[in-house]
Amino acid sequence: RRESTIIYPPVEAERFAAQPTARPDDYYLVVSRLIPYKSIDLAVQAFGQLGLPLLIGGTGRDRARLEGMATPNVKFLGAVPPGDLPGLMARCKAFIFPGYEDFGITPLEAMAAGRPVIAYAAGGALDTVIAGVTGVFFDQPTPERLAAAVRRFEDMHFDPGAIRAHAMTFDRSVFEQQMGAFVTRCWENKSVVRSP
């Protein structure tokens, strides 16, 4: 129950901001390790209900299980080369973030590319996604609630410039400035305490 200063982890937002596109392609995107706690199965099942195109980038022990439950509109890309990721994110309709994470770097990378995020309303997504401005939340971790959020999203409009501007507040340069200022403050406070 002590006071704390929160400094968010660094995101290479500038790398993704160089790839914006005004008109997205007709696909939604997940990029993640394919392991159970990432809840990628929610996205696979939700898009099976929706019939909308979903691309899933990443590898992991759950890939075979997820492919087994996927409908033909869900495509698995495997490992995405780092150089291809900014363009892939910039062209998606929205980035899907179905799991509970302490923070979550990939949603901010997608936002840096100007794309909105559809996220489970828990954990780090609550610190990084602004409902109605940078994305949409779903309130329970079920395929049905995620599918409902995607349907709501389909009728909404988002400003890529506003989304990018928000993501830039998490850029590595901001992290370095905040961390430097925090360390300096701590050092100065320690020096004041030790003064006679």
N, C-alpha and C positions, 0 to 999 in steps of 0.2 A: 504493500500500500504506500509505496514511496512515489513521489513525483518523478516523472521521467520525460526525457526529450526523445521524440520519435524521429529518426532519420531513415527514410525509406531506402531500400537497396537500389543500387545504380542500374539504370536501364539504358541500353545503347539507342535511345530514341532518335538521335540525329541520323543514325544509319538508316532507319526506316522512314524518316520524314523526307528523305530524298527520293522516295518512290511513289508519291501520291498519284492517284488517278481520279478523274472526275466521275467516270462511269464504271461501276464495278461489273464484273462478269456475273453470270447467273450461277453462283455456287456459294455455299457456306463453308466455313473452314474450321478444323480442329488441328492444332499442332501440339503434340504431347508425347511423353513416354507412354506406351500402351501397357500400363500396369493397373491393378484393381483400384487403388485409391484415387486415381484420376477420374473415375466415373465416366469413361468414354462410352461405356455401354448405354448410358442414358441418352447420349447423342445418337448413337446407332439406332436405338429403338424409337426415339422421337422422330428421326428422319425417315424411318421405315413407315411410321404412321402418316407423315406429311407427304412423302413422295418427292420431296425437293432434293436437289443435288447437294451432297455433302462430301467434301474431300477431307481425308484424315491423313496428316503427315506424322511420321514417327514410327518407332519400332518398340518392341517390348514383348514380354512373355504372354500378354493377352491377345496378341494380334490374331492368332488362329481362331480363338474363341469369338472375337469380335467379328472377324470375317464370316464365321459360321452363322451369325445371327443377322448379318447385313442383307439388305435388299439391294437390287441392282443400281439404285440411285446413289448408293454410298460407295465411294472409291477409296482404296488405301494406296497411298503414295510411297510408303516406306520412308526411309531417312531422306529429309529434304536438305540438299546442299545449302550451306550458309549463304552463298551468293544468290540463290533462287528464292530464299525466304521473304525478303522485302517485297519483291514483285508479286509473289503469291498472296501475301497479306493485303497488299494494296488493291488487288483485283477482286477480293471476296466481297460478298454482300454484307456479311457480318462474321465475326469471329465467335465461335461457341466455346464457352468455358464452363463445363458442367460440374467440376469438382470443387471440393472444399480445400482451399490452400491458405497457408499463412499469409502469403503475399500474391505471387503470380506475376511473372515477368511477361509471358506471352500476350496477355490481354493488352498490356501497355505497348508492346511492340506493334500490335495490330492498330491500336489507337494512334500511334506515331505515324502509321501509314494512312491515317485518316478514316479508318474503318471502325464502325461501332461494334460493341461486344454484347453478347447475350450470355449472362452469367448467373450462376446460382448465388442467391443473396446470402452469402456467408463468408466469413474469413476476410482475406485480403481484397476480394472483389468489392467489398463495401467501402474500402479506402480508395479504390482506384476508378471505379465505374460510377458515373453520375447518371441516375435514371432519367431518361428522356433527353439527355444532352450527349452523353458518350455511349449510351447503351440501354439495355433493358434487363431487368432481373426476373428470375422465376423463384418462387418462395419455398418450394419443396423439391427435394431431389428425386423427382419421378419423371419418366418419359412424357407423361401426359402434361405436366406443368411446363416442361421445357417446350413441348410442341405448342402449347397455348401461348407461350412467350414469343415464339417464332411467328405465330399468326398475328399477334399484336404488332410485332416489329414490321411485318410486311405492309402495314398501313401507316407507318410513321416515316418522318423525314429527319435526317441528321445532317449537320453541317460538318463536312470533313475538316475545314479549317479550325473550327472550334474544338473538334476531337483531337487534332494534332497539337493545338496549343495546350490543351490539358495534359496530354502525354509528355510534352516537353518539360513540364514541372517536375517530372521524375527522371529527367536525363542525367547521365553520369556527371555532367558539369555542375548540376544542382547538388547532387550528392557530395561531390568534392568540396564545393563551397560550404555546404552545411556542416560537413564533418570537420573541415578546417576551422570554421568559426566555433564549433563546439569544443574542440580540443584547445583552442586558444583561450576560450572562456574558462575552461577547467584549469588550465595552467595559471591564468591570471588570478583566479579565485584562490588557488593553492598558494601562490606567491603572497597574496594579501594576508592570508591566515598566518603565514610564517613570519611576516614582518614584525619587528619588535614594537 
